[in-house]
Amino acid sequence: MSIEIRHATPGDEATILAFINELAAYEKLAHEVVATESKLRQSLFCQGPKVFALIAEIDGEPCGFALYFFNYSTFLGQHGLYLEDLYVRENHRGAGTGKALLARLARIAKENDCGRMEWWVLDWNAPSIAFYKSLGAEAMDDWTVYRLAGEALKNLAAHRGEDT
């Protein structure tokens, strides 16, 4: 058994979308997926992409992926690598695929002079939390994630001028 990690290329859209849907089902969030192969193609394989993906293969069979982008830390004065999604198919878990994907991401972060690598994990996902902790990752328990989406995002974007 040989784990190969490669950059996603045009033609991988269906595979990536399948991984996204499988991950969403695992996280009980399948109802939130609106991504399409076309949207993935436009985001990942456009000129000057802002998001990137890795595909893990075992003996030539896609078995997992990681989707990431670069952010910036004003405190560090350096870019960081943000892992949006990491997923390994159930029948390939425990074989080192997740660690191989994270190790490749760590190398990409170092090659790009990133000061850190971050991601979110659902608080009920004990297997993933244990896995991340085994690699030396630390939970950022003193931070709370906020999100604007849908109507709230639209309303704020429409705001003009000073607050009244």
Rosetta blueprint (number, residue, H / E / L):
1 M L
2 S L
3 I E
4 E E
5 I E
6 R E
7 H E
8 A L
9 T L
10 P L
11 G L
12 D L
13 E H
14 A H
15 T H
16 I H
17 L H
18 A H
19 F H
20 I H
21 N H
22 E H
23 L H
24 A H
25 A H
26 Y H
27 E L
28 K L
29 L L
30 A H
31 H H
32 E H
33 V L
34 V L
35 A L
36 T L
37 E H
38 S H
39 K H
40 L H
41 R H
42 Q H
43 S H
44 L H
45 F L
46 C L
47 Q L
48 G L
49 P L
50 K L
51 V L
52 F E
53 A E
54 L E
55 I E
56 A E
57 E E
58 I E
59 D L
60 G L
61 E E
62 P E
63 C E
64 G E
65 F E
66 A E
67 L E
68 Y E
69 F E
70 F E
71 N E
72 Y E
73 S E
74 T L
75 F L
76 L L
77 G L
78 Q E
79 H E
80 G E
81 L E
82 Y E
83 L E
84 E E
85 D E
86 L E
87 Y E
88 V E
89 R L
90 E H
91 N H
92 H H
93 R L
94 G L
95 A L
96 G L
97 T H
98 G H
99 K H
100 A H
101 L H
102 L H
103 A H
104 R H
105 L H
106 A H
107 R H
108 I H
109 A H
110 K H
111 E H
112 N L
113 D L
114 C L
115 G L
116 R L
117 M E
118 E E
119 W E
120 W L
121 V L
122 L L
123 D L
124 W L
125 N L
126 A H
127 P H
128 S H
129 I H
130 A H
131 F H
132 Y H
133 K H
134 S H
135 L L
136 G L
137 A L
138 E L
139 A L
140 M L
141 D L
142 D L
143 W L
144 T L
145 V L
146 Y L
147 R L
148 L L
149 A L
150 G H
151 E H
152 A H
153 L H
154 K H
155 N H
156 L H
157 A H
158 A L
159 H L
160 R L
161 G L
162 E L
163 D L
164 T L
